[in-house]
């Protein structure tokens, strides 16, 4: 009996399939990455980060507030090394979202 092993998709930041931002440029997905994900998952509502100025109470402002609340929980549950490192992916993503 031959057992096939699933290969895990590696999150690449460069080259073919480079759909994620490098940590130095704020982590998260690129526009191209979001397009590729939505193509592979019809009906998905995935969007890129809210990075610009937004009106108080707008949909974008609510998305940002929601992300910031979720990511605060992720940050809280991460290791002390990650939590205190200003260059960790979660910290950089939160900075990009202006949390």
Secondary structure in CASP SS format (residue, H / E / C, confidence):
PFRMAT SS
TARGET T0000
AUTHOR 0000-0000-0000
METHOD secondary structure of the structure
MODEL  1
X C 1.00
X C 1.00
X C 1.00
X C 1.00
X C 1.00
X C 1.00
X C 1.00
X C 1.00
X C 1.00
X C 1.00
X C 1.00
X C 1.00
X C 1.00
X C 1.00
X C 1.00
X C 1.00
X C 1.00
X C 1.00
X C 1.00
X E 1.00
X C 1.00
X C 1.00
X H 1.00
X H 1.00
X H 1.00
X C 1.00
X C 1.00
X C 1.00
X E 1.00
X C 1.00
X H 1.00
X H 1.00
X H 1.00
X H 1.00
X H 1.00
X H 1.00
X H 1.00
X H 1.00
X H 1.00
X H 1.00
X C 1.00
X C 1.00
X C 1.00
X C 1.00
X C 1.00
X C 1.00
X C 1.00
X C 1.00
X C 1.00
X C 1.00
X C 1.00
X C 1.00
X C 1.00
X C 1.00
X C 1.00
X C 1.00
X C 1.00
X C 1.00
X H 1.00
X H 1.00
X H 1.00
X H 1.00
X H 1.00
X H 1.00
X H 1.00
X H 1.00
X H 1.00
X H 1.00
X H 1.00
X H 1.00
X H 1.00
X H 1.00
X H 1.00
X H 1.00
X H 1.00
X H 1.00
X H 1.00
X C 1.00
X C 1.00
X H 1.00
X H 1.00
X H 1.00
X H 1.00
X H 1.00
X C 1.00
X C 1.00
X C 1.00
X C 1.00
X H 1.00
X H 1.00
X H 1.00
X H 1.00
X H 1.00
X H 1.00
X H 1.00
X H 1.00
X C 1.00
X C 1.00
X C 1.00
END
